[in-house]
Amino acid sequence: MILLKLTTKQDGMQPFQLWDKRDFSGRVIEIYHLSSKLPNHESIIIPDNKIICDFCNDPITTFPVFVMRGCYALCDKCFLWVLQ
């Protein structure tokens, strides 16, 4: 991974990382339920080939991917929008 710092209007220096396809492997969603009728905790494994933009939900197919604040994957279109 490469750490980049790019200037944005929102908060001065905004940290971004470039993630390769292998950096998206082994992801899990953890869901915690408040209802007593459901199990308290559930884990869903995200397939390694399912990578979507966290802003617009479009599939991401080009790599490396810009990741903002360590967890928000951005497609090229949304990355350029964030920089404005």
HTML snippet that shows the backbone in 3Dmol.js (N, CA, C, O; Angstrom):
<script src="https://3Dmol.org/build/3Dmol-min.js"></script>
<div id="view" style="width:600px;height:400px;position:relative"></div>
<script>
const pdb = `
ATOM      1  N   MET A   1       0.821  -1.177   0.000  1.00  0.00           N
ATOM      2  CA  MET A   1       0.000   0.000   0.000  1.00  0.00           C
ATOM      3  C   MET A   1       0.869   1.245   0.000  1.00  0.00           C
ATOM      4  O   MET A   1       1.954   1.271   0.580  1.00  0.00           O
ATOM      5  N   ILE A   2       0.368   2.271  -0.661  1.00  0.00           N
ATOM      6  CA  ILE A   2       1.072   3.538  -0.724  1.00  0.00           C
ATOM      7  C   ILE A   2       0.182   4.583  -0.060  1.00  0.00           C
ATOM      8  O   ILE A   2      -0.999   4.689  -0.391  1.00  0.00           O
ATOM      9  N   LEU A   3       0.730   5.346   0.863  1.00  0.00           N
ATOM     10  CA  LEU A   3      -0.034   6.402   1.514  1.00  0.00           C
ATOM     11  C   LEU A   3       0.220   7.711   0.800  1.00  0.00           C
ATOM     12  O   LEU A   3       1.366   8.122   0.617  1.00  0.00           O
ATOM     13  N   LEU A   4      -0.863   8.366   0.397  1.00  0.00           N
ATOM     14  CA  LEU A   4      -0.765   9.649  -0.280  1.00  0.00           C
ATOM     15  C   LEU A   4      -1.479  10.699   0.545  1.00  0.00           C
ATOM     16  O   LEU A   4      -2.441  10.388   1.248  1.00  0.00           O
ATOM     17  N   LYS A   5      -1.030  11.916   0.472  1.00  0.00           N
ATOM     18  CA  LYS A   5      -1.749  13.017   1.098  1.00  0.00           C
ATOM     19  C   LYS A   5      -2.046  14.030   0.015  1.00  0.00           C
ATOM     20  O   LYS A   5      -1.134  14.607  -0.577  1.00  0.00           O
ATOM     21  N   LEU A   6      -3.326  14.246  -0.241  1.00  0.00           N
ATOM     22  CA  LEU A   6      -3.756  15.167  -1.273  1.00  0.00           C
ATOM     23  C   LEU A   6      -4.569  16.284  -0.626  1.00  0.00           C
ATOM     24  O   LEU A   6      -5.340  16.035   0.300  1.00  0.00           O
ATOM     25  N   THR A   7      -4.404  17.486  -1.099  1.00  0.00           N
ATOM     26  CA  THR A   7      -5.108  18.630  -0.533  1.00  0.00           C
ATOM     27  C   THR A   7      -6.536  18.689  -1.055  1.00  0.00           C
ATOM     28  O   THR A   7      -6.771  18.568  -2.257  1.00  0.00           O
ATOM     29  N   THR A   8      -7.486  18.876  -0.147  1.00  0.00           N
ATOM     30  CA  THR A   8      -8.881  19.087  -0.540  1.00  0.00           C
ATOM     31  C   THR A   8      -9.390  20.346   0.141  1.00  0.00           C
ATOM     32  O   THR A   8      -8.793  20.848   1.093  1.00  0.00           O
ATOM     33  N   LYS A   9     -10.502  20.841  -0.369  1.00  0.00           N
ATOM     34  CA  LYS A   9     -11.089  22.043   0.216  1.00  0.00           C
ATOM     35  C   LYS A   9     -11.744  21.755   1.572  1.00  0.00           C
ATOM     36  O   LYS A   9     -11.858  22.647   2.413  1.00  0.00           O
ATOM     37  N   GLN A  10     -12.172  20.510   1.777  1.00  0.00           N
ATOM     38  CA  GLN A  10     -12.941  20.189   2.973  1.00  0.00           C
ATOM     39  C   GLN A  10     -12.119  20.294   4.263  1.00  0.00           C
ATOM     40  O   GLN A  10     -12.549  20.951   5.211  1.00  0.00           O
ATOM     41  N   ASP A  11     -10.966  19.669   4.312  1.00  0.00           N
ATOM     42  CA  ASP A  11     -10.247  19.631   5.582  1.00  0.00           C
ATOM     43  C   ASP A  11      -8.730  19.703   5.425  1.00  0.00           C
ATOM     44  O   ASP A  11      -8.000  19.068   6.187  1.00  0.00           O
ATOM     45  N   GLY A  12      -8.259  20.454   4.465  1.00  0.00           N
ATOM     46  CA  GLY A  12      -6.810  20.609   4.319  1.00  0.00           C
ATOM     47  C   GLY A  12      -6.179  19.379   3.711  1.00  0.00           C
ATOM     48  O   GLY A  12      -6.335  19.143   2.513  1.00  0.00           O
ATOM     49  N   MET A  13      -5.478  18.591   4.489  1.00  0.00           N
ATOM     50  CA  MET A  13      -4.806  17.392   3.990  1.00  0.00           C
ATOM     51  C   MET A  13      -5.715  16.171   4.188  1.00  0.00           C
ATOM     52  O   MET A  13      -6.120  15.866   5.310  1.00  0.00           O
ATOM     53  N   GLN A  14      -6.021  15.497   3.115  1.00  0.00           N
ATOM     54  CA  GLN A  14      -6.896  14.323   3.146  1.00  0.00           C
ATOM     55  C   GLN A  14      -6.092  13.072   2.834  1.00  0.00           C
ATOM     56  O   GLN A  14      -5.515  12.976   1.751  1.00  0.00           O
ATOM     57  N   PRO A  15      -6.035  12.104   3.756  1.00  0.00           N
ATOM     58  CA  PRO A  15      -5.238  10.897   3.488  1.00  0.00           C
ATOM     59  C   PRO A  15      -5.948   9.922   2.551  1.00  0.00           C
ATOM     60  O   PRO A  15      -7.130   9.622   2.722  1.00  0.00           O
ATOM     61  N   PHE A  16      -5.209   9.438   1.565  1.00  0.00           N
ATOM     62  CA  PHE A  16      -5.693   8.408   0.651  1.00  0.00           C
ATOM     63  C   PHE A  16      -4.660   7.293   0.598  1.00  0.00           C
ATOM     64  O   PHE A  16      -3.469   7.527   0.802  1.00  0.00           O
ATOM     65  N   GLN A  17      -5.124   6.086   0.325  1.00  0.00           N
ATOM     66  CA  GLN A  17      -4.247   4.954   0.080  1.00  0.00           C
ATOM     67  C   GLN A  17      -4.596   4.379  -1.282  1.00  0.00           C
ATOM     68  O   GLN A  17      -5.737   4.486  -1.731  1.00  0.00           O
ATOM     69  N   LEU A  18      -3.623   3.773  -1.937  1.00  0.00           N
ATOM     70  CA  LEU A  18      -3.867   3.025  -3.164  1.00  0.00           C
ATOM     71  C   LEU A  18      -3.871   1.546  -2.812  1.00  0.00           C
ATOM     72  O   LEU A  18      -2.875   1.017  -2.318  1.00  0.00           O
ATOM     73  N   TRP A  19      -4.991   0.880  -3.065  1.00  0.00           N
ATOM     74  CA  TRP A  19      -5.109  -0.547  -2.773  1.00  0.00           C
ATOM     75  C   TRP A  19      -5.084  -1.337  -4.071  1.00  0.00           C
ATOM     76  O   TRP A  19      -5.720  -0.964  -5.056  1.00  0.00           O
ATOM     77  N   ASP A  20      -4.338  -2.433  -4.053  1.00  0.00           N
ATOM     78  CA  ASP A  20      -4.328  -3.370  -5.163  1.00  0.00           C
ATOM     79  C   ASP A  20      -5.463  -4.377  -4.957  1.00  0.00           C
ATOM     80  O   ASP A  20      -6.087  -4.396  -3.896  1.00  0.00           O
ATOM     81  N   LYS A  21      -5.728  -5.192  -5.942  1.00  0.00           N
ATOM     82  CA  LYS A  21      -6.822  -6.169  -5.850  1.00  0.00           C
ATOM     83  C   LYS A  21      -6.663  -7.091  -4.635  1.00  0.00           C
ATOM     84  O   LYS A  21      -7.648  -7.426  -3.977  1.00  0.00           O
ATOM     85  N   ARG A  22      -5.443  -7.493  -4.342  1.00  0.00           N
ATOM     86  CA  ARG A  22      -5.230  -8.418  -3.212  1.00  0.00           C
ATOM     87  C   ARG A  22      -5.532  -7.781  -1.848  1.00  0.00           C
ATOM     88  O   ARG A  22      -5.779  -8.496  -0.877  1.00  0.00           O
ATOM     89  N   ASP A  23      -5.514  -6.443  -1.770  1.00  0.00           N
ATOM     90  CA  ASP A  23      -5.823  -5.763  -0.506  1.00  0.00           C
ATOM     91  C   ASP A  23      -7.297  -5.871  -0.138  1.00  0.00           C
ATOM     92  O   ASP A  23      -7.669  -5.608   1.005  1.00  0.00           O
ATOM     93  N   PHE A  24      -8.137  -6.254  -1.093  1.00  0.00           N
ATOM     94  CA  PHE A  24      -9.571  -6.389  -0.838  1.00  0.00           C
ATOM     95  C   PHE A  24      -9.966  -7.819  -0.448  1.00  0.00           C
ATOM     96  O   PHE A  24     -11.156  -8.099  -0.297  1.00  0.00           O
ATOM     97  N   SER A  25      -9.020  -8.711  -0.285  1.00  0.00           N
ATOM     98  CA  SER A  25      -9.345 -10.102   0.054  1.00  0.00           C
ATOM     99  C   SER A  25      -9.597 -10.248   1.557  1.00  0.00           C
ATOM    100  O   SER A  25      -9.057  -9.502   2.373  1.00  0.00           O
ATOM    101  N   GLY A  26     -10.420 -11.216   1.887  1.00  0.00           N
ATOM    102  CA  GLY A  26     -10.673 -11.546   3.289  1.00  0.00           C
ATOM    103  C   GLY A  26     -11.545 -10.540   4.029  1.00  0.00           C
ATOM    104  O   GLY A  26     -11.427 -10.417   5.248  1.00  0.00           O
ATOM    105  N   ARG A  27     -12.418  -9.815   3.330  1.00  0.00           N
ATOM    106  CA  ARG A  27     -13.280  -8.835   3.997  1.00  0.00           C
ATOM    107  C   ARG A  27     -14.526  -9.516   4.572  1.00  0.00           C
ATOM    108  O   ARG A  27     -15.066 -10.455   3.987  1.00  0.00           O
ATOM    109  N   VAL A  28     -14.962  -9.022   5.720  1.00  0.00           N
ATOM    110  CA  VAL A  28     -16.131  -9.570   6.406  1.00  0.00           C
ATOM    111  C   VAL A  28     -16.986  -8.411   6.916  1.00  0.00           C
ATOM    112  O   VAL A  28     -16.465  -7.427   7.439  1.00  0.00           O
ATOM    113  N   ILE A  29     -18.301  -8.539   6.759  1.00  0.00           N
ATOM    114  CA  ILE A  29     -19.233  -7.581   7.351  1.00  0.00           C
ATOM    115  C   ILE A  29     -19.715  -8.178   8.667  1.00  0.00           C
ATOM    116  O   ILE A  29     -20.161  -9.325   8.710  1.00  0.00           O
ATOM    117  N   GLU A  30     -19.627  -7.415   9.716  1.00  0.00           N
ATOM    118  CA  GLU A  30     -20.121  -7.843  11.030  1.00  0.00           C
ATOM    119  C   GLU A  30     -21.435  -7.119  11.303  1.00  0.00           C
ATOM    120  O   GLU A  30     -21.491  -5.890  11.262  1.00  0.00           O
ATOM    121  N   ILE A  31     -22.490  -7.881  11.582  1.00  0.00           N
ATOM    122  CA  ILE A  31     -23.807  -7.300  11.847  1.00  0.00           C
ATOM    123  C   ILE A  31     -24.213  -7.680  13.274  1.00  0.00           C
ATOM    124  O   ILE A  31     -24.199  -8.853  13.645  1.00  0.00           O
ATOM    125  N   TYR A  32     -24.565  -6.686  14.047  1.00  0.00           N
ATOM    126  CA  TYR A  32     -25.015  -6.905  15.428  1.00  0.00           C
ATOM    127  C   TYR A  32     -26.488  -6.526  15.511  1.00  0.00           C
ATOM    128  O   TYR A  32     -26.864  -5.406  15.163  1.00  0.00           O
ATOM    129  N   HIS A  33     -27.329  -7.465  15.974  1.00  0.00           N
ATOM    130  CA  HIS A  33     -28.770  -7.255  16.044  1.00  0.00           C
ATOM    131  C   HIS A  33     -29.162  -6.832  17.454  1.00  0.00           C
ATOM    132  O   HIS A  33     -28.620  -7.336  18.438  1.00  0.00           O
ATOM    133  N   LEU A  34     -30.097  -5.915  17.540  1.00  0.00           N
ATOM    134  CA  LEU A  34     -30.595  -5.480  18.837  1.00  0.00           C
ATOM    135  C   LEU A  34     -31.836  -6.254  19.256  1.00  0.00           C
ATOM    136  O   LEU A  34     -32.185  -6.255  20.436  1.00  0.00           O
ATOM    137  N   SER A  35     -32.501  -6.904  18.329  1.00  0.00           N
ATOM    138  CA  SER A  35     -33.713  -7.660  18.621  1.00  0.00           C
ATOM    139  C   SER A  35     -33.354  -8.995  19.263  1.00  0.00           C
ATOM    140  O   SER A  35     -32.396  -9.651  18.855  1.00  0.00           O
ATOM    141  N   SER A  36     -34.119  -9.388  20.258  1.00  0.00           N
ATOM    142  CA  SER A  36     -33.858 -10.672  20.919  1.00  0.00           C
ATOM    143  C   SER A  36     -34.349 -11.856  20.088  1.00  0.00           C
ATOM    144  O   SER A  36     -34.000 -12.997  20.390  1.00  0.00           O
ATOM    145  N   LYS A  37     -35.156 -11.613  19.043  1.00  0.00           N
ATOM    146  CA  LYS A  37     -35.673 -12.682  18.201  1.00  0.00           C
ATOM    147  C   LYS A  37     -34.638 -13.172  17.185  1.00  0.00           C
ATOM    148  O   LYS A  37     -34.800 -14.244  16.602  1.00  0.00           O
ATOM    149  N   LEU A  38     -33.588 -12.399  16.974  1.00  0.00           N
ATOM    150  CA  LEU A  38     -32.544 -12.753  16.014  1.00  0.00           C
ATOM    151  C   LEU A  38     -31.255 -13.098  16.751  1.00  0.00           C
ATOM    152  O   LEU A  38     -31.086 -12.728  17.913  1.00  0.00           O
ATOM    153  N   PRO A  39     -30.343 -13.805  16.080  1.00  0.00           N
ATOM    154  CA  PRO A  39     -29.042 -14.017  16.715  1.00  0.00           C
ATOM    155  C   PRO A  39     -28.383 -12.662  16.982  1.00  0.00           C
ATOM    156  O   PRO A  39     -28.599 -11.712  16.229  1.00  0.00           O
ATOM    157  N   ASN A  40     -27.596 -12.566  18.026  1.00  0.00           N
ATOM    158  CA  ASN A  40     -26.972 -11.300  18.394  1.00  0.00           C
ATOM    159  C   ASN A  40     -25.926 -10.824  17.392  1.00  0.00           C
ATOM    160  O   ASN A  40     -25.725  -9.622  17.220  1.00  0.00           O
ATOM    161  N   HIS A  41     -25.268 -11.762  16.739  1.00  0.00           N
ATOM    162  CA  HIS A  41     -24.150 -11.406  15.874  1.00  0.00           C
ATOM    163  C   HIS A  41     -24.167 -12.279  14.624  1.00  0.00           C
ATOM    164  O   HIS A  41     -24.458 -13.474  14.677  1.00  0.00           O
ATOM    165  N   GLU A  42     -23.848 -11.646  13.502  1.00  0.00           N
ATOM    166  CA  GLU A  42     -23.823 -12.368  12.232  1.00  0.00           C
ATOM    167  C   GLU A  42     -22.632 -11.865  11.422  1.00  0.00           C
ATOM    168  O   GLU A  42     -22.358 -10.665  11.407  1.00  0.00           O
ATOM    169  N   SER A  43     -21.929 -12.761  10.755  1.00  0.00           N
ATOM    170  CA  SER A  43     -20.806 -12.394   9.894  1.00  0.00           C
ATOM    171  C   SER A  43     -21.112 -12.803   8.464  1.00  0.00           C
ATOM    172  O   SER A  43     -21.562 -13.921   8.214  1.00  0.00           O
ATOM    173  N   ILE A  44     -20.865 -11.890   7.520  1.00  0.00           N
ATOM    174  CA  ILE A  44     -21.064 -12.180   6.106  1.00  0.00           C
ATOM    175  C   ILE A  44     -19.733 -11.964   5.402  1.00  0.00           C
ATOM    176  O   ILE A  44     -19.155 -10.880   5.472  1.00  0.00           O
ATOM    177  N   ILE A  45     -19.251 -12.994   4.728  1.00  0.00           N
ATOM    178  CA  ILE A  45     -17.994 -12.898   3.991  1.00  0.00           C
ATOM    179  C   ILE A  45     -18.265 -12.224   2.654  1.00  0.00           C
ATOM    180  O   ILE A  45     -19.166 -12.631   1.920  1.00  0.00           O
ATOM    181  N   ILE A  46     -17.485 -11.193   2.336  1.00  0.00           N
ATOM    182  CA  ILE A  46     -17.617 -10.485   1.064  1.00  0.00           C
ATOM    183  C   ILE A  46     -16.721 -11.179   0.043  1.00  0.00           C
ATOM    184  O   ILE A  46     -15.526 -11.344   0.288  1.00  0.00           O
ATOM    185  N   PRO A  47     -17.278 -11.588  -1.099  1.00  0.00           N
ATOM    186  CA  PRO A  47     -16.424 -12.214  -2.123  1.00  0.00           C
ATOM    187  C   PRO A  47     -15.304 -11.256  -2.552  1.00  0.00           C
ATOM    188  O   PRO A  47     -15.521 -10.054  -2.702  1.00  0.00           O
ATOM    189  N   ASP A  48     -14.120 -11.809  -2.742  1.00  0.00           N
ATOM    190  CA  ASP A  48     -12.949 -10.998  -3.088  1.00  0.00           C
ATOM    191  C   ASP A  48     -13.126 -10.233  -4.395  1.00  0.00           C
ATOM    192  O   ASP A  48     -12.501  -9.189  -4.584  1.00  0.00           O
ATOM    193  N   ASN A  49     -13.972 -10.736  -5.307  1.00  0.00           N
ATOM    194  CA  ASN A  49     -14.141 -10.061  -6.593  1.00  0.00           C
ATOM    195  C   ASN A  49     -15.278  -9.041  -6.587  1.00  0.00           C
ATOM    196  O   ASN A  49     -15.552  -8.440  -7.625  1.00  0.00           O
ATOM    197  N   LYS A  50     -15.945  -8.826  -5.459  1.00  0.00           N
ATOM    198  CA  LYS A  50     -17.020  -7.831  -5.339  1.00  0.00           C
ATOM    199  C   LYS A  50     -16.447  -6.564  -4.704  1.00  0.00           C
ATOM    200  O   LYS A  50     -16.366  -6.448  -3.482  1.00  0.00           O
ATOM    201  N   ILE A  51     -16.054  -5.623  -5.556  1.00  0.00           N
ATOM    202  CA  ILE A  51     -15.490  -4.367  -5.080  1.00  0.00           C
ATOM    203  C   ILE A  51     -16.322  -3.255  -5.703  1.00  0.00           C
ATOM    204  O   ILE A  51     -16.364  -3.107  -6.924  1.00  0.00           O
ATOM    205  N   ILE A  52     -16.982  -2.475  -4.853  1.00  0.00           N
ATOM    206  CA  ILE A  52     -17.832  -1.394  -5.340  1.00  0.00           C
ATOM    207  C   ILE A  52     -17.413  -0.079  -4.693  1.00  0.00           C
ATOM    208  O   ILE A  52     -16.802  -0.054  -3.624  1.00  0.00           O
ATOM    209  N   CYS A  53     -17.756   1.004  -5.366  1.00  0.00           N
ATOM    210  CA  CYS A  53     -17.474   2.335  -4.842  1.00  0.00           C
ATOM    211  C   CYS A  53     -18.379   2.583  -3.641  1.00  0.00           C
ATOM    212  O   CYS A  53     -19.588   2.364  -3.714  1.00  0.00           O
ATOM    213  N   ASP A  54     -17.800   3.034  -2.546  1.00  0.00           N
ATOM    214  CA  ASP A  54     -18.586   3.299  -1.341  1.00  0.00           C
ATOM    215  C   ASP A  54     -19.407   4.584  -1.444  1.00  0.00           C
ATOM    216  O   ASP A  54     -20.222   4.860  -0.563  1.00  0.00           O
ATOM    217  N   PHE A  55     -19.210   5.369  -2.494  1.00  0.00           N
ATOM    218  CA  PHE A  55     -19.982   6.593  -2.667  1.00  0.00           C
ATOM    219  C   PHE A  55     -21.150   6.389  -3.636  1.00  0.00           C
ATOM    220  O   PHE A  55     -22.268   6.809  -3.338  1.00  0.00           O
ATOM    221  N   CYS A  56     -20.914   5.755  -4.785  1.00  0.00           N
ATOM    222  CA  CYS A  56     -21.967   5.634  -5.805  1.00  0.00           C
ATOM    223  C   CYS A  56     -22.416   4.194  -6.059  1.00  0.00           C
ATOM    224  O   CYS A  56     -23.365   3.975  -6.812  1.00  0.00           O
ATOM    225  N   ASN A  57     -21.756   3.213  -5.448  1.00  0.00           N
ATOM    226  CA  ASN A  57     -22.086   1.787  -5.585  1.00  0.00           C
ATOM    227  C   ASN A  57     -21.811   1.200  -6.962  1.00  0.00           C
ATOM    228  O   ASN A  57     -22.269   0.095  -7.254  1.00  0.00           O
ATOM    229  N   ASP A  58     -21.077   1.907  -7.815  1.00  0.00           N
ATOM    230  CA  ASP A  58     -20.670   1.342  -9.101  1.00  0.00           C
ATOM    231  C   ASP A  58     -19.567   0.300  -8.885  1.00  0.00           C
ATOM    232  O   ASP A  58     -18.740   0.455  -7.986  1.00  0.00           O
ATOM    233  N   PRO A  59     -19.550  -0.752  -9.698  1.00  0.00           N
ATOM    234  CA  PRO A  59     -18.460  -1.731  -9.580  1.00  0.00           C
ATOM    235  C   PRO A  59     -17.114  -1.084  -9.902  1.00  0.00           C
ATOM    236  O   PRO A  59     -17.020  -0.230 -10.785  1.00  0.00           O
ATOM    237  N   ILE A  60     -16.083  -1.495  -9.183  1.00  0.00           N
ATOM    238  CA  ILE A  60     -14.724  -1.029  -9.442  1.00  0.00           C
ATOM    239  C   ILE A  60     -13.975  -2.167 -10.117  1.00  0.00           C
ATOM    240  O   ILE A  60     -13.877  -3.270  -9.579  1.00  0.00           O
ATOM    241  N   THR A  61     -13.449  -1.883 -11.300  1.00  0.00           N
ATOM    242  CA  THR A  61     -12.763  -2.923 -12.075  1.00  0.00           C
ATOM    243  C   THR A  61     -11.325  -2.554 -12.424  1.00  0.00           C
ATOM    244  O   THR A  61     -10.581  -3.402 -12.916  1.00  0.00           O
ATOM    245  N   THR A  62     -10.921  -1.313 -12.182  1.00  0.00           N
ATOM    246  CA  THR A  62      -9.547  -0.891 -12.482  1.00  0.00           C
ATOM    247  C   THR A  62      -8.756  -0.756 -11.185  1.00  0.00           C
ATOM    248  O   THR A  62      -9.276  -0.309 -10.163  1.00  0.00           O
ATOM    249  N   PHE A  63      -7.505  -1.148 -11.252  1.00  0.00           N
ATOM    250  CA  PHE A  63      -6.649  -1.128 -10.067  1.00  0.00           C
ATOM    251  C   PHE A  63      -5.348  -0.419 -10.381  1.00  0.00           C
ATOM    252  O   PHE A  63      -4.909  -0.415 -11.531  1.00  0.00           O
ATOM    253  N   PRO A  64      -4.724   0.178  -9.381  1.00  0.00           N
ATOM    254  CA  PRO A  64      -5.103   0.245  -7.968  1.00  0.00           C
ATOM    255  C   PRO A  64      -6.293   1.175  -7.743  1.00  0.00           C
ATOM    256  O   PRO A  64      -6.639   1.987  -8.602  1.00  0.00           O
ATOM    257  N   VAL A  65      -6.913   1.038  -6.562  1.00  0.00           N
ATOM    258  CA  VAL A  65      -8.102   1.786  -6.193  1.00  0.00           C
ATOM    259  C   VAL A  65      -7.731   2.787  -5.102  1.00  0.00           C
ATOM    260  O   VAL A  65      -7.013   2.452  -4.159  1.00  0.00           O
ATOM    261  N   PHE A  66      -8.223   4.015  -5.236  1.00  0.00           N
ATOM    262  CA  PHE A  66      -8.034   4.976  -4.158  1.00  0.00           C
ATOM    263  C   PHE A  66      -8.987   4.636  -3.019  1.00  0.00           C
ATOM    264  O   PHE A  66     -10.185   4.451  -3.231  1.00  0.00           O
ATOM    265  N   VAL A  67      -8.438   4.557  -1.805  1.00  0.00           N
ATOM    266  CA  VAL A  67      -9.230   4.280  -0.613  1.00  0.00           C
ATOM    267  C   VAL A  67      -9.052   5.467   0.330  1.00  0.00           C
ATOM    268  O   VAL A  67      -7.931   5.822   0.692  1.00  0.00           O
ATOM    269  N   MET A  68     -10.160   6.068   0.720  1.00  0.00           N
ATOM    270  CA  MET A  68     -10.127   7.252   1.570  1.00  0.00           C
ATOM    271  C   MET A  68     -10.318   6.863   3.024  1.00  0.00           C
ATOM    272  O   MET A  68     -11.211   6.085   3.361  1.00  0.00           O
ATOM    273  N   ARG A  69      -9.464   7.417   3.888  1.00  0.00           N
ATOM    274  CA  ARG A  69      -9.526   7.187   5.336  1.00  0.00           C
ATOM    275  C   ARG A  69      -9.488   5.715   5.708  1.00  0.00           C
ATOM    276  O   ARG A  69     -10.058   5.310   6.721  1.00  0.00           O
ATOM    277  N   GLY A  70      -8.817   4.916   4.891  1.00  0.00           N
ATOM    278  CA  GLY A  70      -8.590   3.511   5.215  1.00  0.00           C
ATOM    279  C   GLY A  70      -9.751   2.571   5.026  1.00  0.00           C
ATOM    280  O   GLY A  70      -9.604   1.375   5.277  1.00  0.00           O
ATOM    281  N   CYS A  71     -10.929   3.066   4.583  1.00  0.00           N
ATOM    282  CA  CYS A  71     -12.052   2.138   4.457  1.00  0.00           C
ATOM    283  C   CYS A  71     -13.043   2.465   3.346  1.00  0.00           C
ATOM    284  O   CYS A  71     -13.928   1.650   3.086  1.00  0.00           O
ATOM    285  N   TYR A  72     -12.943   3.608   2.679  1.00  0.00           N
ATOM    286  CA  TYR A  72     -13.904   3.978   1.653  1.00  0.00           C
ATOM    287  C   TYR A  72     -13.272   3.872   0.270  1.00  0.00           C
ATOM    288  O   TYR A  72     -12.472   4.721  -0.124  1.00  0.00           O
ATOM    289  N   ALA A  73     -13.638   2.819  -0.464  1.00  0.00           N
ATOM    290  CA  ALA A  73     -13.125   2.630  -1.824  1.00  0.00           C
ATOM    291  C   ALA A  73     -13.835   3.594  -2.759  1.00  0.00           C
ATOM    292  O   ALA A  73     -15.051   3.765  -2.682  1.00  0.00           O
ATOM    293  N   LEU A  74     -13.061   4.229  -3.654  1.00  0.00           N
ATOM    294  CA  LEU A  74     -13.618   5.214  -4.571  1.00  0.00           C
ATOM    295  C   LEU A  74     -13.350   4.827  -6.015  1.00  0.00           C
ATOM    296  O   LEU A  74     -12.228   4.473  -6.376  1.00  0.00           O
ATOM    297  N   CYS A  75     -14.400   4.897  -6.845  1.00  0.00           N
ATOM    298  CA  CYS A  75     -14.191   4.744  -8.278  1.00  0.00           C
ATOM    299  C   CYS A  75     -13.486   6.008  -8.778  1.00  0.00           C
ATOM    300  O   CYS A  75     -13.381   6.993  -8.047  1.00  0.00           O
ATOM    301  N   ASP A  76     -13.007   5.978 -10.012  1.00  0.00           N
ATOM    302  CA  ASP A  76     -12.280   7.136 -10.554  1.00  0.00           C
ATOM    303  C   ASP A  76     -13.145   8.388 -10.569  1.00  0.00           C
ATOM    304  O   ASP A  76     -12.662   9.480 -10.273  1.00  0.00           O
ATOM    305  N   LYS A  77     -14.422   8.238 -10.913  1.00  0.00           N
ATOM    306  CA  LYS A  77     -15.338   9.377 -10.984  1.00  0.00           C
ATOM    307  C   LYS A  77     -15.516  10.029  -9.612  1.00  0.00           C
ATOM    308  O   LYS A  77     -15.453  11.253  -9.498  1.00  0.00           O
ATOM    309  N   CYS A  78     -15.736   9.230  -8.583  1.00  0.00           N
ATOM    310  CA  CYS A  78     -15.950   9.771  -7.240  1.00  0.00           C
ATOM    311  C   CYS A  78     -14.648  10.306  -6.638  1.00  0.00           C
ATOM    312  O   CYS A  78     -14.671  11.266  -5.867  1.00  0.00           O
ATOM    313  N   PHE A  79     -13.526   9.697  -6.983  1.00  0.00           N
ATOM    314  CA  PHE A  79     -12.242  10.212  -6.508  1.00  0.00           C
ATOM    315  C   PHE A  79     -12.022  11.633  -7.019  1.00  0.00           C
ATOM    316  O   PHE A  79     -11.591  12.505  -6.265  1.00  0.00           O
ATOM    317  N   LEU A  80     -12.315  11.869  -8.290  1.00  0.00           N
ATOM    318  CA  LEU A  80     -12.165  13.209  -8.852  1.00  0.00           C
ATOM    319  C   LEU A  80     -13.153  14.184  -8.210  1.00  0.00           C
ATOM    320  O   LEU A  80     -12.827  15.355  -8.014  1.00  0.00           O
ATOM    321  N   TRP A  81     -14.352  13.712  -7.884  1.00  0.00           N
ATOM    322  CA  TRP A  81     -15.353  14.550  -7.214  1.00  0.00           C
ATOM    323  C   TRP A  81     -14.864  14.965  -5.830  1.00  0.00           C
ATOM    324  O   TRP A  81     -15.023  16.120  -5.435  1.00  0.00           O
ATOM    325  N   VAL A  82     -14.271  14.030  -5.095  1.00  0.00           N
ATOM    326  CA  VAL A  82     -13.782  14.325  -3.737  1.00  0.00           C
ATOM    327  C   VAL A  82     -12.672  15.367  -3.788  1.00  0.00           C
ATOM    328  O   VAL A  82     -12.557  16.192  -2.881  1.00  0.00           O
ATOM    329  N   LEU A  83     -11.868  15.342  -4.820  1.00  0.00           N
ATOM    330  CA  LEU A  83     -10.762  16.294  -4.926  1.00  0.00           C
ATOM    331  C   LEU A  83     -11.214  17.721  -5.234  1.00  0.00           C
ATOM    332  O   LEU A  83     -10.460  18.669  -5.016  1.00  0.00           O
ATOM    333  N   GLN A  84     -12.433  17.880  -5.736  1.00  0.00           N
ATOM    334  CA  GLN A  84     -12.902  19.227  -6.091  1.00  0.00           C
ATOM    335  C   GLN A  84     -13.162  20.074  -4.872  1.00  0.00           C
ATOM    336  O   GLN A  84     -13.561  21.231  -4.998  1.00  0.00           O
TER     337      GLN A  84
END
`;
const viewer = $3Dmol.createViewer("view");
viewer.addModel(pdb, "pdb");
viewer.setStyle({}, {cartoon: {color: "spectrum"}});
viewer.zoomTo();
viewer.render();
</script>
